[in-house]
Amino acid sequence: MTPADAERYRRKADECRAKARTAPHDDDRAGRLRLAEVYIELAECANGGAPGNAEEEIKKRAYEIWQRHGRPEGEEDEFWQQAKQELRNEDKSSPIRPPRTRAERS
């Protein structure tokens, strides 16, 4: 798989999360969120990473954010996006982060 595949899977995961927010039934919502998780794992595999590792970090962070905000209903996607951004920011500031390759810079 290629980086383009990884990006496609991430977009599909985002679509599933968006549809989950508007799903009329809890079962439908839960199913779409599970499907989003599968797409994220596929994206990680496409990037050569261990499946689930990044997803688990995001899940844990989003849960912490959700708890800090009083466990509100219906804001899962916002907390998910905030968690992803926080983790990205931490990675960028990490002193042990490997340097980007030329392809990653463009």
Buried (B, 14 or more C-beta within 10 A) or exposed (E): EEEEBBEBBBEBBBBBBEBBBEBEEEEEBEBBBEBBBBBBBBBBBBBEBEBBEBBEBBBEBBBEBBEEEEEEEEBBBBBBBBBBEBBEEEEEEEEEEEEEEEEEEE
